[in-house]
Amino acid sequence: MQTTLTTQPEKTDQEKKQQLEQNLWNIADILRGSMDANEYKNYILGFIFYKYLSEKLETHLNQALKNDNITFHEAWQTGEIELQEAIVEEAVTSIGYFLEPQYLFNTIIQKAENNDFILEDLKESLNKIVESTQGSESEDDFENLFEDVDLQSSKLGKTVEDKNKKISQVLLQLSQIDFCLEDTQIDILGDAYEYLIGQFASSAGKKAGEFYTPQEVSTILAKIVTTNKTKIRSAFDPTCGSGSLLLRISKEADVSEFYGQELNQTTYNLARMNMMLHDIPFDKFDIRWGDSLENPQFIEHQFDAIVANPPFSAKWSSDKKYMDDPRFSEYGKLAPKSKADYAFLQHMIYHLKDDGTMAIVLPHGVLFRGSAEQTIRKHLIENKNYIDAIIGLPSNIFYGTGIPTIIIVIKKCRNTTDDILFIDASNDYEKVKKQNKLRPEDIKKIVTTYQKREEIEKYSHKATLDEIRENDYNLNIPRYVDTFEEEEPIDLDEVCEELKKIKQQEEEVDKEIKKYCEELGIQPPIF
């Protein structure tokens, strides 16, 4: 009897991505119910990162030791101090960290498969990663990276055994994911990571939505700031969240260095993880923690490309001391305490190189609100002429808020200096459940219109500076892009004839009803 072996066709990248997303969602199901989504993301993403670091370390060291015909595990087991020291130095210098084999993810998994107690070993493993970077160039990038992974939380279970069981289940499910490191398929993981962030943002509401920008919006910003460029020396996001905007730029151009600042400490940790998960070397990014307005970390730097989706109408001190701050001093007024939108805009302009481009997402109100904001707006238009374009987006495309938003594009050295391009893309989208979503064709239309500076009826208009002066520096898009659709004229005679027909039909139906009611001996419901 002859047996025919059939080989399974190789999975496409899309199939791998879908399988990975399903596995990640299965992990979420293990934790669901014991804590809300905004909390269990800390565990899932922390453990994903731990697994990634373990596998990357092992793959890197096996490759480094290949010419010696020995694996990382075999080399470490020799116990030779000089060899072990050389291995540690190679790892920390090249990829920024080190773990002994006993602390690797697969070692912990073997214990979990045997129903052993793993919590202490796991805690030690996460600590060892951070400790290995101390005194090295990568120390800042790993400091307190796993502090949100609380293995002692009562939400994991009442007893230590319950906690151990739940964490073991999570890690065993996670062990089924193949990161395909040897095939350099890191984008599969990175894209799934962003997918997972998106799922959390949609279920956790505004709190999570603050650090997640829909990929469609990220794509528009990235394409705009990389227009006519294949290489970007430095990219910056002063409210970087999970880092998705910065990473999106790298899909459009070759970025040499990434810079970002984030106020929320948990999200700051996610941003650093996200950089490494997307295979950005530790010496190519600089993400810092703190308030960009009150405690700027890159005050001496200027950047080629700047993107941001700052918290809409956030509060800030608006302290008088900032009138002497070079970021704000020349505008004559400070952004109001209750709305820091223009403060973020001014902060970014200060950091923009003369030949750079920046794009910022802001609430629609910044276009027309008066008082101090009008003074700042007038200075930007009349004295600086930095505003290159204003793009109106559909409402309800951000998690946690339904307000309409806009993109302001700033260039210090503009090719066209006598007009501002207005694009009204607010009506181009598809509805997906409760959210509005930009389609690929909507994104392409926005970007192409911006890049070609096209005027399209009821969609875009190049407003001269004289037009804007006449409107007293009010930049509300409907003042410049007329989207009014004239209704078709109504034939009143035709309407009257239609009403007569309807009346006749009603009378005929009433007769039928009366007839049936008489047969039944009941009063007809006709008045």
N, C-alpha and C positions, 0 to 999 in steps of 0.2 A: 504493500500500500504506500503510495507516494503522497507526501504532505507538501502542500504549496504554501510557502511563506509570503504573506503580504506585508508590505511596508507602508506605514502610515505617512501620508504626504506631510511635508514640512509645513508647520503653521506659519501663516503670514504674520507680519508685525501687528496688524490690527487684531488678529485672533489671540496673539500672545498678550496684547494689551487688555483685551476683554477678559481673558482668563485671570490676569493679574488683578484687575479691578474686582472681579467676583471674589477672589480669595481675600482681598482687603476688606470687602464688605462682609464676608463671613466672619472675619475677626471682629468687626464692629458688632455683629449680632451676638457674639459671646459676651460682650460688655454691656450691650443695650439693656436698659431697665435698671441696672444698678447705679448708673450715673448718666447725666445728660451728655449730648454729643460734644459740647464744648469742653468737657473734661476727658472723655475717653480718647479723644484725638491725641492727647498728650502721650498716652500709653502706646497707641498704634504707631504713631509717627516716630516715637522714641525707639521702639523695638525694631521698626523697619530700618532705622538708621544704624542701630547696633548690629543687625544682621549684615547690612551693607558694608559697614566698616570691617567687620570680621572677614567677610568674603574677599573684600578688596585687599586687605592686608595679606591674607593667605595667597591669593593669586599673584600679588606683586612680589612677595618674597620667594615663592616657588620659581617665578621667572628669573629673579635675581640670582638664585642658586642653581639654575639649570645647567650652567657650564661645569659645575662641581658635581653633577649627577647625584644630587641630594635634595630632598624636600625640606621645607621649613620645619615640619614636625621632626623629621629625622635629625636635622642639624641641631635643633634645640635639645633633643634627647641625648646627644653626645655628652652634654654637661661641660663642654669646653668653654671656659669663661671668655677667652678672647674671641671665639667664634660668636658666642651669644652677644657680646658687646658690639661686634661688627654688625650683626643682624639688627640690633636695636637702633644703632646709628643710621643704618641704611633706611630703615622704615621711617624714623622720625624726620630725617633730612628730606626724603623723597615724597612721602605722603602725609607727614605731619604727626603721626601717632604710632603707638605700638601696643600689642597685647600678646602675652604668653599664650601658648596653645591651650592651657587649661582654662583660659578665660574667653576663648572664642565661642561664637554662637553655637556651632555644631557640638561642642563639648557639653554645653548646657542642655542642648536638645537631647543628647544621649541620656542624660540624667532624667529629663522629663519623661522620656519614653519608658524608663524603668520605674516611673512613679516615685522618684527620689525627691527629696526636699531641695528646691533650687533657689529660693528667694535670697539667701545670704550670698550664694555664689554669683547670682545675677547682679546683686547690688555691688559686689566687689568688682565684677567685670566692668560695669559702667564707670565706677570710680577709677579703675586702672587706666581706662582710655584717656580720661582727663589728666590724671597724674603723669602719664607718659609724655605729655606735651609741655610740662612745666620747665621753664628756662629755655624753651626753644622758640623759633620764629612763629610757630603755629599756636602758641599758648592762648592768645586772645581769642582765636577762632573756636577753641574748644572749652573755654572757661565756663563752668556752670551749665554745660550744654544739656545735661540730663536731669536738671533740678526739678523739672515738672513731672518726672516719672516717679511718683510716690508709691513705692512698693509696700508701705505700711498703712495706706489709706483704708479706713473702715469700709469704704464703698466697694472694695474688692472682696469683702467677706467679713463675717463676724469673728472668725477664728483664724489663726495663722494657717491652719490646714486649708481652710476655705480660700484664703488668698493665694496660697501656693497652687491649689487646684486650678483656679481661674487663670492665673498667669501662665501656668503650664499649658492650658488649653490654647491660649492666645499664641504662645510661642510655637506650639506644634502646628497650628494652622499656618502660621507665618513661614514655617520651615518648608511648606509645600510650594512656596514661590521661588521660581528660578530667575535670578537677576541677570542671567546671561552675560556675566562680566567678561568672560573670555571672548565673547562675540562682539564686545564693545556696544551692547544694546542698552546702554544706560538710559537712553531717552524713553525706553519702554517704562522703566521705573519712574523716571522723572515726570512723564505725562500722567501716569497713574497717580502719582503723588499729588499733582495739581487737581486731578479728578476727585481724589479723596477730600482735599481741602474744600473743593466746590460743594461736595455732598454735605460736609459738615456745615458750611456756611449757609446752605439752604435750610438745614434742619435746626441750626442753632440760632438763626435770626440775626438781628443787628449786631450782636456782640461779635459773632464770627465774621459777618459781612464786612466789618470794619477793616479786616486785613486781607480780604479776598476781592480781587478785581476780575470780573468775567474775562475769559480768554479773548473774547471777541473785541472788547475794549482795549485790552493789552496789545492786541495785534495792531489796531489802528494807531495807537501811540507809537509803537515800535517802528512801524512802517513810515510814519511821518518823520520821526527824528533821525531815521537812517536814509531819507530820500537822497538819491544820487551818491550814496556812500557804501562802500563794501567793507571798510574798516573803521572802527571807532576806538580811539585810544582810551577814553574813560567815559563810563556811564554812571549816573548818579540818581538815586531816588531818596529824597529826604524823609519820606514816610513809607519805607519800603515794605512794611507788612511781611509777608512770607517770601518776598523776593521775586514774585512772579513777573512783575513788570520789567525788572532788570534782565531776567532770564529770557524774556520774550525778545528783547533787543538782540540777544545773541543768536536768535533764529533768523534775523534779518541781516546781520553784519558780523564780522569778526571783531569781538570786543577784547581789548587787551586787559583792562582792569575794571572791576565793579566796585562801586562805593554805595553805601546805604546807611541810613540811621532809622531807628525804630524805638518808639516810646514804650510800647507794651513788651514786658520782658519775656513772656511766653512766646510771643510772635517773633521777637528778636532771636530767640533760640531756633524757631522754625526756619527763619530766613537763612541762618548759618547752615543748618542741616540741608535745606533745599539747594543751596549753592553746591555743597559737596555731593549731594545725590545726583546733581546734573553734571558731575565730573569737572567742576570748576576747581582748580588747584587752590590750596589754602593761601598761597602767596599771590593769587590773582584777584582776591576779593578782600574788602575791608568793610565789614558790617559792624556798626557801633550802636550802643544802647543809650537812649536819652531823648530829651525833648529838642527837636530841631530848631524851634524858635527861641526857646529860653536858654538852651545849652547846646549850641551848635558844635559839632565835633570836627567839621572840615572847613573851618572859617578861612583858612589860608588857601584853599583849593578852588580851582575852576575846572569845569568839565565840558566835554564835547557834546554829550547827549544827556538831557535831564528829563525824567518822566516822574509823574506823581499822581496819586489818587488820595489826597489828604482827607482826613475826616471832615465831612461837610459842616460848615458853620460852627466849628469848634470854638471853645472859649480860650482866651489867652490873657496874659496880664495887661497888655497894651500900656506898660509902664512908661512914664515920660523919659526914662533913661534911654529908651530905644530911639528917641529923636536924635541922639548922638551916635547911634549905631549905623555904620556905613551901608547896611542892608536897607535901611528905612529912611535915613536922614534927608535925602534929597527930595522926597515926595511932599513934604510940608504937613502931612497928617499921618497918623497911625491907624491901622485897621482897628475897628471897634472891638471892645472886650468880648462882646457876644458873638463875634463873627471873625475868625482868624483867616478867612479865605484869601484875602489880599496879602496878609502877612506871609503866608506860604508862597504866594506868587512872587512877592518881592524877594524873599529869601532865595528862591530858585534863580531869579534873574541875576542876583548878585553873584551866584556861583557859575553862571553860564559864560563860556568863552565867547569871544567876539565872533568867531566863525561857527559857533555851535547852534543847536536847535533844542528847544524844550517844548513839551506838551503836558498840560496839566488838566485833570478833570475837576470841575467845580460845579456847584449848584447854579441854576439859571439866574438867580438873583444878583449875582456879581455883575451882570451886564447892565443893570438899570438902577440898582439901589443908590440912594443919594448920600448927602453929607460927606463924611471922610472918604468913603469909597468912591464917590464921584470925583473928588479932588485927585485921588490916586489914579483913577482911570483917565482923567484929563491929562495928567502929567505923562502917563504912558503913551498916549496918542499924540499929544501936541508937542511935547518936548523931546520925547525919546523915539517915538514912531517904531516901537518894538513889536506891536501886535501884527502878526502875519495873517492869522486866520482864526475864525470862530466857528465851531461846528456844533450844531444842536443835535443831541442824541434823543432817542425815544425815552419816554418815561418808563419806570418799573423794570429797568434792566439790571439794577444792582440789588443784591440781597439785603433785605432789611429796610429798604426805603423805596417808595414809588415816585419820588420827586424827579422831575426832568433835569437832566444834567447837560453840561456843555464841555467841549474841549477848547482851551485857548492855546494857540501855537505862538510861541515867541521866538523871534530871531533878532539879534542886535544889528547884524549887517544884512539887510534885506535886498533882494534883487529888485523887488517892486516896492517903491517907497511912497507911492501916491494913492494907495488904496488898501483896504482890508477885505479879504475874501470871507464872505458869509456862506455857510452851508447849512441848510435845514434838512437834516436826515431823520427828523422826529417821527415821520410817518412810514419809514421803511423798516419793517421787522416782521417776525412771526411770533405768535403767542404759543408758549410752551408751558402748559399747566398754569401756574399763577404768575410766571415771569414772562416778560417780553425778551426776545432773543434776536440779535443781529445775525442775518444769514450771510454766507460767503459773498453773495452778490451785493449785499448792502455794504459790507466792508470794502469791497473792491470799488464800488461807486464813490464812497467817501474819499478813499485814498487817491484814486485816479483824478477826481475833481480837484482835490487839493494840489496834487503834483502838477497838473496841467493848468491850474487856476482858471478853470472853465466857468463860464456863465451858462447855467441851464435853467430854463423857465420853471418857475415854482420850486426850484431846488437850490440854486446858488446865485450869488451876485457879488461883484466887486464894487464895494461902496467907496467912493472917493472920500478923502479927508474932509472936503467941503460938505458933503452929505452928512458926515458924522458931526461936524460942527453945527450944522443946521438943526440936528437932533439933540443939541446940547450934550454931546458925548454919551448919549444913551445908546447902548449897543444891543438892545433887545432885537433878536433876529427877525421877528415879523415886521419891523420897521424897514428892513432892507430886502427881505425875500418874501414876495407876495404869493402865498399859497392858496388864496381864495379861489374856490371853484364855483363858477356861476351856475345856478340851478337852471334846468331846462324850463322854458315857459309852460304854464299850465293852460290847457284849452278848457275854459269853464263850460262851454256848451257840451263838450264831450263828457265832462263830469256829471252834468245834469242828466244827460241821457242814461248814463250808467246808473245813477241813483234811481231813475224811473224803472229801469229793468230790475234792480234789486227790490224795489217796492212791490212790483208785480209778482216776483218770485215769493216774497214774504206772504202776500195775499193767498197765493196758491197753496203754500205750505199750511197756512192757517185753516183753509178749507179742508184739507186732508185730515188735520188734527181734529177739527170739529166733527167730521164724519165718523172717525174711529171712536171718539168720546161718546157720541150719541149711541153707537152700537153697544158700548160698554155701560151705558146708563150713568155716565158721570159728567160733571160740568167741565167744559173745555177751558184750558188755561189761556184764553185769548181775551185781551182787554182792548 
